[in-house]
């Protein structure tokens, strides 16, 4: 049984829009996380995880690997900030 009134209905609509947006962003390669997950310890953990993911994408193709290496360099520079 769900509660029906304007406030709950608005909340459900907002949550549906948020979930649609998250799904769209993730389908296009973005990583979505809540703001409280961006504290320094989470940020460092995320950056290291992303570097490992990017390094696993290196395939030996100069053109493809050049862009991936740039992304790795950017992520590694974020660890120094």
Secondary structure, DSSP 8 states (H G I E B T S, - for coil): ----SHHHHHHHHHHHHHHHHHHHHHHTT-----GGGGSHHHHHHHHHHHHHHHHHT--S-HHHHHHHHHHHHHHHHHHT-
